[in-house]
Amino acid sequence: MGTIYQAHCGCGFEKELLIGHGFMSDSPDLFPFLCPTDGLVVINLKNKRLRCPRCRRSKLLAYGEPPLSPIVARDDDFRRTLEDAQAGYKRRFFVENGNRCPSCGNMSLTFERIGCFD
């Protein structure tokens, strides 16, 4: 089951994101990235080439790693399933507080869990 997050910053930036994947084996595995052109985007980790869905650029930075997040996120911050790891997907995690805001550039972006999807 995936998680619905509300990304928000004190500067006024807000965006709702679907992160993770549904129960179906062919459902996308979604994760937040920063695109230099389009800001905060969600990318399907199952794609062979990770590209921005809007501008198609491939120079993206993943949340959960410096310089977008203060530390490299750990397993207990955001969990990927064992099946994903066994299927060969790179495990990615992100922290919910202290991330770089795509609007103001400050390390004040928060990902707040607001629901689930499948």
C-alpha positions in Angstrom: 0.0 0.0 0.0 1.3 3.4 -0.9 1.2 6.6 1.2 -0.3 10.0 0.4 1.9 12.9 1.6 1.4 16.6 1.8 4.7 18.4 1.1 4.7 21.8 2.6 7.1 24.6 3.6 6.7 27.9 5.6 7.2 29.9 2.4 3.8 28.7 1.2 4.8 25.8 -1.0 2.4 22.9 -0.9 2.0 19.8 -3.0 0.2 16.5 -2.5 2.2 13.4 -3.5 1.6 9.7 -3.9 4.6 7.8 -2.7 5.2 4.0 -2.8 3.1 1.6 -4.7 -0.3 -0.2 -4.7 -1.0 -3.9 -4.2 -1.0 -4.8 -7.9 2.4 -6.1 -9.1 2.3 -3.8 -12.1 1.5 -0.6 -10.2 4.1 2.2 -10.3 6.6 2.6 -7.5 6.6 6.3 -6.9 9.3 8.4 -5.2 10.0 12.2 -4.8 12.8 13.8 -6.8 13.8 17.4 -7.5 14.0 18.5 -11.1 15.9 21.7 -11.8 13.2 22.8 -14.3 10.0 21.5 -12.7 10.7 21.4 -9.0 9.3 18.6 -6.9 8.2 15.7 -9.1 7.3 12.0 -8.4 9.0 9.4 -10.5 8.2 5.8 -11.1 11.3 3.8 -9.8 10.3 0.9 -12.0 11.1 2.9 -15.2 14.4 1.9 -16.8 15.5 5.6 -17.1 14.4 8.0 -14.4 13.2 11.1 -16.1 11.1 14.1 -15.1 7.5 13.4 -16.3 7.1 16.9 -17.5 10.3 18.1 -19.2 11.9 14.6 -19.6 15.2 15.7 -18.1 17.3 12.9 -16.5 19.4 15.1 -14.2 17.3 14.6 -11.1 18.2 14.6 -7.4 16.4 12.1 -5.1 15.0 13.2 -1.7 16.5 11.3 1.2 20.1 12.0 0.2 22.2 15.2 0.6 22.0 17.9 -0.6 18.1 17.7 -0.6 17.9 16.0 2.9 20.0 16.7 5.9 21.1 13.0 6.3 20.9 9.8 4.3 17.6 8.4 5.2 17.5 4.9 6.9 15.1 2.0 6.8 13.0 3.3 9.7 12.3 6.6 8.0 10.5 5.1 5.0 10.3 1.5 4.1 10.5 -0.3 0.8 9.2 -3.8 0.7 11.4 -6.9 0.6 9.8 -7.8 -2.7 11.1 -4.6 -4.3 14.6 -5.2 -3.0 14.6 -8.7 -4.4 13.2 -7.6 -7.7 16.3 -5.4 -8.1 14.9 -2.0 -7.5 17.3 0.4 -5.8 16.1 0.9 -2.3 15.3 4.6 -1.6 14.2 6.3 1.6 13.4 9.9 2.6 13.1 11.8 5.8 9.9 13.6 6.6 11.4 16.8 8.0 14.2 19.2 7.0 14.3 18.7 3.3 15.1 21.3 0.6 12.1 23.3 -0.6 11.9 23.5 -4.4 10.4 27.0 -4.0 12.5 28.9 -1.5 15.6 26.6 -1.3 15.5 26.4 2.5 15.9 23.1 4.3 12.3 23.5 5.7 10.2 21.2 3.5 8.1 18.7 5.4 6.4 15.5 4.1 3.3 14.9 6.2 1.4 11.6 5.9 -2.2 12.3 5.2 -3.5 8.9 3.9 -3.0 5.7 1.9 -3.7 4.4 -1.6 -3.6 1.1 -3.2 
